[in-house]
Amino acid sequence: MADNTAVGWIGLGKMGVPMAGHLLDAGFALTVHNRSAGPEAGLRDAGAEIAASPAELAAKAAVIVSMISDDAALADVTDGENGIFTAAAPGTLYIDMSTVSPDASARVAARATECGIGYLRAPVSGGVALAVTGTITVLASGARADFERAEPVFTAMAKKSFYVGAGEEARYIKLALNMMVGMTVALMSEAVVFAERGGVARDTILDVMGESAIASPLVGYKLEPLRQRDFSPTFSTRQMAKDFDLVLGAARQTETPLPLAAFVRQMWSSMIANGAGDEDFLAYVKTMETLSGMKAKD
Ligand SMILES: NC(=O)c1ccc[n+]([C@@H]2O[C@H](COP(=O)([O-])OP(=O)(O)OC[C@H]3O[C@@H](n4cnc5c(N)ncnc54)[C@H](OP(=O)(O)O)[C@@H]3O)[C@@H](O)[C@H]2O)c1
């Protein structure tokens, strides 16, 4: 079998392209696959091989990584007709870095065990800008030996990787963090509109917010786009709605009430219904402006 430097990468979206690029830069022998043709071009030019399907990729790789949309994509690339479980040799390590539900992840874990394949859940904290600079944070759970095997892969693309448990722990932590990300933007939006309605210039409230006790790295990342009204998607409203659905679904199973998350989930629906589904979730501020009777600015 190929050594651990033979890595197969599935999913070349906003996050996958820069993350896979770091593996090439670090010297991994990389094979990539994306469902649709196009996004692989840059990586091919930089030296990656291209596989026509997850199965073709799995046959060549010692370590397989996926960075794909959601539960349905995870089921397709693992257990679909040309999924990796049809072709990966026993002893292969499969790492999924997407944000998916603990349930879907547990199904993959069971299938991986049947196939003799190691499985690490490794969702990431940090968006596209941090993926580009190789400074995302990885939250990993699964067998500790698999985590140790995966560490060189994580080191190539992340500033820090945490080992958080043997089962689905990483999925829960990732969802908990994203719930806070979504709600932080909701809070920022309400605060900005509230201040503006009171006569404060938007630039002024944003300047103060960035230097105040409530400032955080996330608040900092969103100040400039908010100032510029730049809603180009680093993480779309639709993606955030998906993550809130995962949070609320997982919470239902443990009878954990999440009243704030349930409310904010309704707001993502309103935004999607009003055409902001493919904009950055920061477009929440536009909903608050509309609800406040402010004059449309875009
Ligand atoms: N963007 C962020 O800031 C961010 C941050 C942290 C975590 N995440 C999570 O990371 C994951 C990827 O995010 P992203 O922003 O890179 O998403 P994205 O730009 O929408 O890319 C999604 C990728 O998944 C593939 N895909 C979707 N459905 C598929 C299927 N049924 N079979 C095979 N491939 C499929 C897409 O292929 P096609 O090109 O063919 O559509 C594409 O390569 C998501 O789970 C997201 O929640 C994102």
The ligand as an SDF file (V2000), in Angstrom:
LIG
                    3D

 48 52  0  0  0  0  0  0  0  0999 V2000
  -16.9890   28.2340    3.7810 N   0  0  0  0  0  0  0  0  0  0  0  0
  -16.6890   28.2930    5.0680 C   0  0  0  0  0  0  0  0  0  0  0  0
  -16.4200   29.3930    5.6100 O   0  0  0  0  0  0  0  0  0  0  0  0
  -16.6250   27.0490    5.9210 C   0  0  0  0  0  0  0  0  0  0  0  0
  -15.9550   27.1040    7.1470 C   0  0  0  0  0  0  0  0  0  0  0  0
  -15.8930   25.9470    7.9290 C   0  0  0  0  0  0  0  0  0  0  0  0
  -16.5360   24.7880    7.5060 C   0  0  0  0  0  0  0  0  0  0  0  0
  -17.2200   24.7850    6.3100 N   0  0  0  0  0  0  0  0  0  0  0  0
  -17.8840   23.5320    5.9150 C   0  0  0  0  0  0  0  0  0  0  0  0
  -17.0040   22.9020    4.9930 O   0  0  0  0  0  0  0  0  0  0  0  0
  -17.7860   22.2000    4.0070 C   0  0  0  0  0  0  0  0  0  0  0  0
  -17.4100   22.7490    2.6190 C   0  0  0  0  0  0  0  0  0  0  0  0
  -17.6920   24.1480    2.6070 O   0  0  0  0  0  0  0  0  0  0  0  0
  -17.4010   25.0480    1.3040 P   0  0  0  0  0  0  0  0  0  0  0  0
  -17.6540   26.4510    1.7450 O   0  0  0  0  0  0  0  0  0  0  0  0
  -16.1090   24.6690    0.6830 O   0  0  0  0  0  0  0  0  0  0  0  0
  -18.6210   24.5640    0.3870 O   0  0  0  0  0  0  0  0  0  0  0  0
  -18.8280   24.7620   -1.1790 P   0  0  0  0  0  0  0  0  0  0  0  0
  -17.9640   25.8590   -1.6990 O   0  0  0  0  0  0  0  0  0  0  0  0
  -20.3050   24.8560   -1.3740 O   0  0  0  0  0  0  0  0  0  0  0  0
  -18.3000   23.3760   -1.7970 O   0  0  0  0  0  0  0  0  0  0  0  0
  -18.9930   22.1840   -1.5650 C   0  0  0  0  0  0  0  0  0  0  0  0
  -18.2430   21.0290   -2.1840 C   0  0  0  0  0  0  0  0  0  0  0  0
  -19.0000   19.8240   -1.9530 O   0  0  0  0  0  0  0  0  0  0  0  0
  -19.1920   19.1530   -3.1890 C   0  0  0  0  0  0  0  0  0  0  0  0
  -20.4480   18.3970   -3.1800 N   0  0  0  0  0  0  0  0  0  0  0  0
  -21.6780   18.8440   -2.8620 C   0  0  0  0  0  0  0  0  0  0  0  0
  -22.5980   17.8450   -2.9580 N   0  0  0  0  0  0  0  0  0  0  0  0
  -21.9030   16.7460   -3.3480 C   0  0  0  0  0  0  0  0  0  0  0  0
  -22.2780   15.4040   -3.6080 C   0  0  0  0  0  0  0  0  0  0  0  0
  -23.5610   14.9890   -3.4700 N   0  0  0  0  0  0  0  0  0  0  0  0
  -21.3020   14.5390   -3.9910 N   0  0  0  0  0  0  0  0  0  0  0  0
  -20.0170   14.9560   -4.1050 C   0  0  0  0  0  0  0  0  0  0  0  0
  -19.5960   16.2170   -3.8610 N   0  0  0  0  0  0  0  0  0  0  0  0
  -20.5340   17.1010   -3.4880 C   0  0  0  0  0  0  0  0  0  0  0  0
  -19.2290   20.2780   -4.2150 C   0  0  0  0  0  0  0  0  0  0  0  0
  -19.0260   19.7500   -5.5100 O   0  0  0  0  0  0  0  0  0  0  0  0
  -19.5620   20.5660   -6.8150 P   0  0  0  0  0  0  0  0  0  0  0  0
  -18.4630   21.5430   -7.1480 O   0  0  0  0  0  0  0  0  0  0  0  0
  -19.7770   19.5180   -7.8200 O   0  0  0  0  0  0  0  0  0  0  0  0
  -20.8410   21.2530   -6.4010 O   0  0  0  0  0  0  0  0  0  0  0  0
  -18.0810   21.1410   -3.7050 C   0  0  0  0  0  0  0  0  0  0  0  0
  -16.8340   20.5800   -4.0560 O   0  0  0  0  0  0  0  0  0  0  0  0
  -19.2530   22.4050    4.3810 C   0  0  0  0  0  0  0  0  0  0  0  0
  -19.6890   21.3180    5.1550 O   0  0  0  0  0  0  0  0  0  0  0  0
  -19.2190   23.6930    5.2090 C   0  0  0  0  0  0  0  0  0  0  0  0
  -20.2930   23.7620    6.1160 O   0  0  0  0  0  0  0  0  0  0  0  0
  -17.2420   25.8730    5.5060 C   0  0  0  0  0  0  0  0  0  0  0  0
  1  2  1  0
  2  3  2  0
  2  4  1  0
  4  5  1  0
  4 48  2  0
  5  6  2  0
  6  7  1  0
  7  8  2  0
  8  9  1  0
  8 48  1  0
  9 10  1  0
  9 46  1  0
 10 11  1  0
 11 12  1  0
 11 44  1  0
 12 13  1  0
 13 14  1  0
 14 15  2  0
 14 16  1  0
 14 17  1  0
 17 18  1  0
 18 19  2  0
 18 20  1  0
 18 21  1  0
 21 22  1  0
 22 23  1  0
 23 24  1  0
 23 42  1  0
 24 25  1  0
 25 26  1  0
 25 36  1  0
 26 27  1  0
 26 35  1  0
 27 28  2  0
 28 29  1  0
 29 30  1  0
 29 35  2  0
 30 31  1  0
 30 32  2  0
 32 33  1  0
 33 34  2  0
 34 35  1  0
 36 37  1  0
 36 42  1  0
 37 38  1  0
 38 39  2  0
 38 40  1  0
 38 41  1  0
 42 43  1  0
 44 45  1  0
 44 46  1  0
 46 47  1  0
M  CHG  2   8   1  16  -1
M  END
$$$$
